[in-house]
């Protein structure tokens, strides 16, 4: 059986978190530009990682086979 190819875009954006429950870490959006109008607290909150929602995990897991 041939090897499954990992989607490079997904590999760069998502990280699987171990444990019994499958969770996928992701970075938060709205951190690239137009930062002058965002408050200090908003920008600080955007630095933290977030988790992919339950509805989207089914779509993303096949992109990260390993």
MODELLER restraints for C-alpha pairs under 7 A, 6 or more apart:
rsr = mdl.restraints
at = mdl.atoms
rsr.add(forms.Gaussian(group=physical.xy_distance, feature=features.Distance(at['CA:6:A'], at['CA:63:A']), mean=6.01, stdev=0.5))
rsr.add(forms.Gaussian(group=physical.xy_distance, feature=features.Distance(at['CA:6:A'], at['CA:64:A']), mean=5.75, stdev=0.5))
rsr.add(forms.Gaussian(group=physical.xy_distance, feature=features.Distance(at['CA:6:A'], at['CA:65:A']), mean=6.33, stdev=0.5))
rsr.add(forms.Gaussian(group=physical.xy_distance, feature=features.Distance(at['CA:7:A'], at['CA:63:A']), mean=5.53, stdev=0.5))
rsr.add(forms.Gaussian(group=physical.xy_distance, feature=features.Distance(at['CA:7:A'], at['CA:64:A']), mean=6.90, stdev=0.5))
rsr.add(forms.Gaussian(group=physical.xy_distance, feature=features.Distance(at['CA:10:A'], at['CA:63:A']), mean=6.37, stdev=0.5))
rsr.add(forms.Gaussian(group=physical.xy_distance, feature=features.Distance(at['CA:10:A'], at['CA:64:A']), mean=6.94, stdev=0.5))
rsr.add(forms.Gaussian(group=physical.xy_distance, feature=features.Distance(at['CA:11:A'], at['CA:64:A']), mean=6.68, stdev=0.5))
rsr.add(forms.Gaussian(group=physical.xy_distance, feature=features.Distance(at['CA:13:A'], at['CA:26:A']), mean=6.28, stdev=0.5))
rsr.add(forms.Gaussian(group=physical.xy_distance, feature=features.Distance(at['CA:14:A'], at['CA:24:A']), mean=6.33, stdev=0.5))
rsr.add(forms.Gaussian(group=physical.xy_distance, feature=features.Distance(at['CA:14:A'], at['CA:25:A']), mean=5.70, stdev=0.5))
rsr.add(forms.Gaussian(group=physical.xy_distance, feature=features.Distance(at['CA:14:A'], at['CA:26:A']), mean=5.14, stdev=0.5))
rsr.add(forms.Gaussian(group=physical.xy_distance, feature=features.Distance(at['CA:15:A'], at['CA:24:A']), mean=5.56, stdev=0.5))
rsr.add(forms.Gaussian(group=physical.xy_distance, feature=features.Distance(at['CA:15:A'], at['CA:25:A']), mean=5.19, stdev=0.5))
rsr.add(forms.Gaussian(group=physical.xy_distance, feature=features.Distance(at['CA:15:A'], at['CA:26:A']), mean=6.83, stdev=0.5))
rsr.add(forms.Gaussian(group=physical.xy_distance, feature=features.Distance(at['CA:16:A'], at['CA:23:A']), mean=6.11, stdev=0.5))
rsr.add(forms.Gaussian(group=physical.xy_distance, feature=features.Distance(at['CA:16:A'], at['CA:24:A']), mean=4.62, stdev=0.5))
rsr.add(forms.Gaussian(group=physical.xy_distance, feature=features.Distance(at['CA:16:A'], at['CA:25:A']), mean=6.32, stdev=0.5))
rsr.add(forms.Gaussian(group=physical.xy_distance, feature=features.Distance(at['CA:17:A'], at['CA:23:A']), mean=5.30, stdev=0.5))
rsr.add(forms.Gaussian(group=physical.xy_distance, feature=features.Distance(at['CA:17:A'], at['CA:24:A']), mean=5.71, stdev=0.5))
rsr.add(forms.Gaussian(group=physical.xy_distance, feature=features.Distance(at['CA:17:A'], at['CA:25:A']), mean=6.75, stdev=0.5))
rsr.add(forms.Gaussian(group=physical.xy_distance, feature=features.Distance(at['CA:23:A'], at['CA:51:A']), mean=6.80, stdev=0.5))
rsr.add(forms.Gaussian(group=physical.xy_distance, feature=features.Distance(at['CA:24:A'], at['CA:51:A']), mean=5.60, stdev=0.5))
rsr.add(forms.Gaussian(group=physical.xy_distance, feature=features.Distance(at['CA:24:A'], at['CA:52:A']), mean=5.59, stdev=0.5))
rsr.add(forms.Gaussian(group=physical.xy_distance, feature=features.Distance(at['CA:25:A'], at['CA:49:A']), mean=6.63, stdev=0.5))
rsr.add(forms.Gaussian(group=physical.xy_distance, feature=features.Distance(at['CA:25:A'], at['CA:50:A']), mean=5.79, stdev=0.5))
rsr.add(forms.Gaussian(group=physical.xy_distance, feature=features.Distance(at['CA:25:A'], at['CA:51:A']), mean=4.56, stdev=0.5))
rsr.add(forms.Gaussian(group=physical.xy_distance, feature=features.Distance(at['CA:25:A'], at['CA:52:A']), mean=6.28, stdev=0.5))
rsr.add(forms.Gaussian(group=physical.xy_distance, feature=features.Distance(at['CA:26:A'], at['CA:49:A']), mean=5.88, stdev=0.5))
rsr.add(forms.Gaussian(group=physical.xy_distance, feature=features.Distance(at['CA:26:A'], at['CA:50:A']), mean=5.37, stdev=0.5))
rsr.add(forms.Gaussian(group=physical.xy_distance, feature=features.Distance(at['CA:26:A'], at['CA:51:A']), mean=5.67, stdev=0.5))
rsr.add(forms.Gaussian(group=physical.xy_distance, feature=features.Distance(at['CA:26:A'], at['CA:52:A']), mean=6.49, stdev=0.5))
rsr.add(forms.Gaussian(group=physical.xy_distance, feature=features.Distance(at['CA:27:A'], at['CA:49:A']), mean=4.97, stdev=0.5))
rsr.add(forms.Gaussian(group=physical.xy_distance, feature=features.Distance(at['CA:27:A'], at['CA:50:A']), mean=6.00, stdev=0.5))
rsr.add(forms.Gaussian(group=physical.xy_distance, feature=features.Distance(at['CA:28:A'], at['CA:46:A']), mean=5.66, stdev=0.5))
rsr.add(forms.Gaussian(group=physical.xy_distance, feature=features.Distance(at['CA:28:A'], at['CA:49:A']), mean=6.25, stdev=0.5))
rsr.add(forms.Gaussian(group=physical.xy_distance, feature=features.Distance(at['CA:28:A'], at['CA:50:A']), mean=6.31, stdev=0.5))
rsr.add(forms.Gaussian(group=physical.xy_distance, feature=features.Distance(at['CA:31:A'], at['CA:46:A']), mean=6.55, stdev=0.5))
